[in-house]
Amino acid sequence: MFAAVLCFFWAGMAACLLPAVVATSTPTPVATVTPAVVTATAATAPPSGPWLVLAGPDGLWAFDTAGGVLTRPESRVPLAPQDVTAMSAPAGGRVAYITGRDGIEDLALNVLRLADGRIDVIDLIPPEHIPPPGTAPGDPAAEAVRAIFERTSLSWSPDGERLAFVGLLAAGNADLYVVEVGELEEPAGARMIVRLTASAAQEVDPAWSPDGEWLVYAAVETFGAGAGHTLAGVRVVRPDGSGDRLLYDPEGSGGESWLGWLDDRTLAVHSWTPVCGSERLRAVDLEMGESRALWAGPFNGAALDPGTGSLLVSVDRFTSGCPGAAGEGLYFIPGTGGGPVRIAEAEAFLPVWSAEAGLFFARTSEAVLAVDPGGSAVVIQAPAPILPASGFGGLLAWASGGGIWVGGIGEAPRQVFEGNAALPAWGPAGDALYFLGEAGLYRVVGGEVDLVGDGVTGAVGVWVRP
């Protein structure tokens, strides 16, 4: 999959530090949106991608990097998913997102086809199931709405041909559904949407196994008010609705998070509690439901290289004071087995894995580090004590100090743009760097900086493959 959160992360990340954009207007729901096309260059080639899609307060912008054509295919503001990496299909040039009005009205799942700007819509809550005014928090109807837009409620299959999503299409609770992408082009009444679950809980956070044979999801009884969820269990189901069963009971957990897949049948997960945050990082076998500990105590951040199964775990000063915690530092856990190795003793924070760079990145109180899948660490000469915002091979990019900086591993970064700028991201081939400035979308090629999207705005973004 090639999906990057440009605000801070890139492909392969498990989470995003920035929430999805909050609606600032009252859009009118429509079944099909005709894209407003804005030509950024003189190019007239048909759309072919890859596309850089930016989401912001004025909807979605899409820049076709092959043809140099800019479009604004969506004027409504996406409310969800909360993990924006879930928007982009692994293949097929499609983007999925949720829109709505006033938090709960007209919640709809939208699937945008970038090649022609077509948007297909699935209403997630029919009018008869919308909670009445005054519905109190904790009421199943209110909890069902929260499951749709407060959590990551959609997931693309590995081949990009199916989309799993959470909806309140039937009376009761928020259930898990799946639809074939081809079915979306049929009239709404003719679509074959398969209902996978029908439990008394709210289903959230669906995740496909790498082979597309299973979907993992969490069943939530109540979401609470910030001190954690009441969980009914973590479950698995096949995409045809068969085999739905309890995978494990997360006893004592206020929330379960998927770090990533170690193989087709092994998921790395961790729990959360309001006292010390993340803890109990473990590998869970989908077939047997058995788990093995990867990191027993609390931690403040973790990242996984799915290619090798290696992990990088960070412990900050606060976490180190929790019961059962390790000392401050950065810890490497090899995918080949064995206990964690402490590779930095200073307080450490929120490591990430970059599939494009083939490296972990992490920050300690003393330095910014790059760590290879074997556990070897080097200090990066960053322009500020922050992680790179994007990486490709040995190329890194930062938005810092009123400009854009680029550099390689082991060399001092150089400034390529002065002025307010954000969201730097290397293109899929690593031959161009894109970022947002005050005038719009810029591209850097061979040291030359060009404005390719006049007036473009955005808060987060994703790369989308054809």
N, C-alpha and C positions, 0 to 999 in steps of 0.2 A: 504494500500500500504506500502511496505517496501523498500524504496529507500533512500540511504543515501549519501550525499556529504561528503566524508571523509576529504576533505581539511579543513572543518570548521563546517559543519552542518551535521545533520543526518535526518532520516525519518521525514516527516511531515513539512519540511521547504518549504517556498514558493519561495525561491530564493537562489542563490549561490553567495558568494563574489568573487570567482575566475572564470574567463571566461573559456570557453571551450578551449582545447589545440589548438594552432596554428600550422598548417602544417609546417614542416621543410624540407620536401623532395617532390619529384615529383612521386607519386605512379602511377602505371598503373591500370586503372579500369578493373575489371573482373566481370563476371556474378556470379560466385561461387568461393569462396576461400576455398582451402583445408587447414585445420588448421595444424600448426606445433606444435606437441605435445612435451612438455618437462615434464618429470616425476620428481616431486619434492620429492616424497617419494617412498617407495617400494609398496605402495597401488595399487591394480589392480581392485578395485571395479568399476562397471560402474558409470558414472556420475549421481549424484542424487541431488546435491545441498543441501542447498543454496550455491550460488556462490558469491565470492567477485571479482568484475570486476574492474580492474584498467586501466585507460586511460592515456597514456603519449606519449612521442615523438617517441616511437617505436611501437605504435599501442595499442592493447588491450591484457591484461593478465587476465586469469580467474582461480581462485582457488576454487576447489570443496571442501568445508569444511567437507563434509561427507566422501568422499573417499580419501581426502588428495592429489588429483591429480591437477597438474598445467598445463595449456595449454596456448598457445599464438594463439588464433583463428583469429587474425586480425593484419596485419603488417602495414596497412595504418593508418594515423593519423586522428581521428575524428575532424571535424571542428565545429560541432554543435550536439545537441542543446545547447544554451547558458545556460539554466537551466539544469544541468546534471541530476537532479532528474527525468527528463522526459524520460531518456533513458530506465529505467527499467520497464518492464511490471509488473503489480500487481501480476500476476500468470503466470505460463507456461514456466518459464526459458528462457525468451527472452530479448534481448537488442536491441534498435533501435538507430541509429546514422547516421550522414551525413558526407560523404567524398567528396573530390573534388581536383582539381588542380588549382593553381594560382588564388584562390578566386572564380572564376566563372565557370571554365571548368569542365565538367564531374561531376557536382553535382549529387549525388545519395543518396537515402535513403537505408540504409542497416538494415536488421533485422537478428540478430544472434541468432541461436537456440543453447543454451549451451550444451544440452544433446548430440549432435553429431557434433557440430561445423559448421553446415550448415549456410551459409549466403545467403539470398535472397535479390535481388537488384531491386529497382525501380528508373529509371532515372528521375530526377526531372525537367530537362530542356532538351528536345530533341534538337539535333544540329540546327534545323531550327529556334529555338527560342532563341538561345544564342545571347546576345547583341553584335553588331559588335564592333570592336576596336574603341576607342575614344568616346563611348557613354557617354554623360555627366551625372553627378549626377542630379537627378531630372527627368530624362527621365523615362517614365513608365517601360521600359525594365530593366534599371539599378535598379529601385526601387523594381522590382519583385525579382531580385536576392538577394537584401538586405533582403527582407522579408523571404527568405529561410534560410539564414545562420547567419544573424545578430540578429534575434529574435528566440524565442523558437517556432519552426515551426512544432512540432509533439506532439501528446498526445495519450496515451493508454486509452482505455475504462476501466471502473472499473473492468470488469471481465478478462481483458487481451486478449480478443478474437478479438478486432478490433483496428485498428490504424488510427488515423486522422493525416493528414499531409498537408503541404502547398507545392504546386508545380506550375511550369509553363508548364503544360502538353499541354495546348492549347494556341493559340495566344491570346495576350492581357495582362492580369495581373496575379499575383500570386493568385491562388484560393485554396479553401479548399477541400480536398478529403478524402475518407475513404476507407479502404480495410479490408476484413476479413483475419485474420491470416492464415486460411487454404488455402485461395486463393493464398497466396504467394508461395505455393509449386507447383502451376501450372505454365506452360510456360508463359513467359511474355505476349504473345499475347492473352492468354486465361484468364487472371486475370480479375475479375470483380471489377474494381476500380470505385467508385461512386463519381462523381463530385457534391459537395454540393453547391458551389457558382459560380457565373459568373458576378461579379460586376465590376465597373470601378475603384475600389480601390484594394489595396494589403491587403490580409487577413493574420493576424498574431495571435499568442498566443492562439491557440485553447485550450479549457478546457472542459472536459466532466462533466456533472452534476453527482452526486454520484449514481443516478439510471440508468445512461447510456441513458437517453431519449433525452437529448439535448446537443448541443455543443455551448459554448459561444466563440466568437472571436471578435477581433478588426479589423475594416476596416480603413486602413491608406492611405491617398492620397499621402503624401510625408514624408520621414523620417527626412529630414533636416540634419544639420551638427553639431548637439549637443545641440541645443537650444529647442529640443522637436519636436514632430510629428504634422502634420496636420491630424486630425482625421475626418473620414466621419461618424463615429458612432461606437457603440458597439452593436453587433447583436447576434441573436441566430438562430440555425437551427437544425432540426432533422437529425439523422445520415443516413436517406434515402434520404435527400435532400429536404424534404418538410418543410413547416412552416418557411422558412427563413424570418426574420423580424427584424426591428430595435428594440433593447431593450431600449437604451437611447442615447441621444445626449450629449457627454461629452464636452459641450461648455466651451471654455477657457482652456481646458486641453491640455498639451503637451505630454500626455501619460497616459494610464490607466493600472493598475496592479491588478491582482487577488490575494487577500490575502488568500482566501480559502472559503469553503462552510460551511454555518451555518446549512443548511439542504438541502434536494434534490432540492429545488426550490429557495434558497436564497444564493446569492453570496456576499461575502465581497470584496469590491473593493476600490481603492483609486486613486486619480489623482496625476499628477506631473506637476510642472511649473518650468521654469529655474530660477525663482527668489528665491524661498525658498524650492524647492524640493517637498516632499510628502505632501499631504493635502487632506481634504475632504474624510475621511474614512467613508464608508456608506454601508448599506445592501440593495441589489437590488433584487426585486422579479421577477423571470423569467416569471411568468404568466402575471402579470399586468404591469411590467416595473417600478413600483413604488419603491422609495428608502426612507430610513430613515437614519438620521445621526447617526453615532457611535462616531465620533470624528470630529468636525467641522474645526478646525484650522490646521496649519502646524505641522508636527512631523518628526522626523528623522528615526524612525523605529517602526514596529508593528509586533506582532505575534498573531496567533489565535490557540486556542485549539478547533478543530472541534467537539470534543465529548461533550463539555459543552457550546460552543459558547463564552467562556470568551476570553478577549483580553488583551494584555499588550502593552502599547504605551510608547515610550521614546521621550524625548525632550532634546536636547543638548543646549549649550550656543548660538550657531549661530541661531538655529531655534527659540529659545525663544525671539529673537529680531525681528522676523517677525510680520507683522500685524496680529492681531487676535490670536497670539500664547499664549499658557499657559506657566507658569514658568518652569524652568528647573526641570527635575525629571522623575520618573517612575510612570505610571498611570495604574491602574487595572480597567477594565470594565467588570463587571459580565455578564455572559450569560443570567442570569435571568432578566436582565433589570436594569435600574438605571444609574445614571451618573458615570463618572470616579472617582476613589478614588486614591489620591496621596499616594503611598506607599514608595517613596524615594524622597527626595528633592534635592539631588545632581544631577549634570549633568549626563544624562544617554544616552546609546548608543545601538541601534540595538538588541532588544530582539529576542529570538528564542523560538520555541516550540519543545520539544522532545517527540514524541509519545512513544518511548521506556522507557524513564525515567518517563513519565507522569508529566512533570514539564516544566515551562518556565525557561529560563536562561537569565540573563541580566547583563550588567556591568554599574556601575556608576563610577564617578571619585574617589569614595572612596572605593568601594567594588564590589565583584562578588556575585550575588544573585541567589538563586533558589526560584521560586514562584509557589505555587501549584494552581490548578484550582479554588480554593476558594479565592485566593488573599493573602494568608499568605506567607510572605517572610522570608528567612533565609540567613545569610551570609555563603558563601562557602569558605573554607580555600584552595584557589587555590594556586598553586606554583608560579603563576605570575598573574598580573591583566588582564587575558584573560578568555573567556568563555571555558568551557569544549569542547573538540573536539568531544566527543562521550559520550553517556550515556545509561545505561540499568538499569532500576529499581533504586536502590540506588548507583549503580556503575558509576563512572565518570572517564574520561581519558583525559590527556593533553599531547601535545608535547611542551615542554618548557625547556629552559636552557640547551640545548644539550642533551636531553633525553626524556624518556616517564615516565609519572607520573600517578598513579591511586589512587583513594580514594573514600570514601563515603560521603554522606551528613552529615555534622557535625563532620567530622574527618579530621585530617591532611593528605594530600596525601603523598604517598611514591614513590620513584623513583625505577622503575623496569628495566630500561635500560639506560646505559650511552653511549653517542655518538650522532652523527647527526641522527635525526629520524623525521618522519612526519606521518600524516594521521592515527592516532590511531583510531580504531573503534572496539567496542564490537561486537561479533558475534550475530546472531539472537537469540540464546538461552542464551546469557550472560555468557557462560561458558569459553569463550576464548577471548583474546584481540589480534587484528592484527594491525601491523604497518609496515611502510617502513623504513629501515635503509640503510646504504651505501652498504651493501652486498646484499640486496634484501628484500623479504617479511618475516617478523617474526611473530611468534605466541606465546602468553603467556598463559599457562595453569597451574594453581596451583602454580604460582610463578616461573615456569620453562620457560625459553626463548629458542625457537628453530627457526632456519632458515628453512622455508618451501618453499621458492621460491628464489633460488639463481639467482641473476642478474635481478630480477624484478624491473621495474621502474614504476612511475606513478605520475600524477599531481592531478588527481581527481579520484573518484571511486564511485561505487554503489553496494548495495546488491541486489541480484536477487533471487527471490523465485522460487522453482520448479513449 
